[in-house]
Amino acid sequence: MTGALPPPGFYALSYNQYYTAGEFKNDAPPFADFDVTVAATIFRAVYVTDVSILGGTWAMHAFLPFAKVDVGMGSASGSASGLGDIIIDPFIVGWHFGDFHLITGLDIYLPTGAYDKNDLANIGRNYTTFTPVVAATWLNAEGYEASIKVMYDINTENTATDYTSGDELHADFILAKHWGPLAVGLGGYAYKQVTGDSGAGAVLGDFKGQALALGPQVSYGAGNLMVAAKYQSEFEVENKSEGDKFWLNLTLAF
């Protein structure tokens, strides 16, 4: 239901992720003998107003991420933990057209997480990212759902390294079946870097990443609480780590 804005009110969410990877899909020698684990909890606050804009409903949200990252590369290793990069979007608009729902917005990633260019592991990225978002959901009376959320990341320069990551296109998606409060589906994501990295620090040249992931998802709602769990395994990866993600997400409506 990622494309369906909920009714007016305040919503508190907790996304809890564990990611592990033992390979970096690139032939360059610096990425040999690579492993990474990330444990993260991301708190999200959503406020849906009763204000109508262009026939839709105005909403806003903010993400507060906390993570622990452990990285190993050859004989080197590093770890970091703490507050990551905060995400805000003060202007979200959602529409409902019968079985079809649509949301647009502009997420802004702020460089609030700690960063040191000499550290192998960092919580923050040390640059701002602007991400236009479009999400859509189709859910019919029989409980069949198709949802997709498409995002385009426009990254600014990391001034500590003279490095600008290229623009990134990525989408989350799911096909699911609902039985009352229970929903079961197959979901995943697709990621493609569409422009190369640049800047004086981009010593690897036209470095573009890509990845696909698929896995099962299940959710259950009771009263004002929703619990969702999912597993995603990555494949068709280039210039990125290839691993597995486990999620446990909680949503509380007030």
Secondary structure, DSSP 8 states (H G I E B T S, - for coil): -TTS---SEEEEEEEEEEEEEEEE---SGGGSSEEEEEEEEEEEEEEEEEEEETTEEEEEEEEEEEEEEEEEETTEEEEEEEE---EEEEEEEEEEETTEEEEEEEEEE---S---TT-S--S--SS-EEEEEEEEEEE-TT-EEEEEEEEEEEE--BTTTTBB---EEEEEEEEEEEETTEEEEEEEEEEEE-S--BSTT-TT-S---EEEEEEEEEEEEETTEEEEEEEEEEEEEESSEEEEEEEEEEEEE-
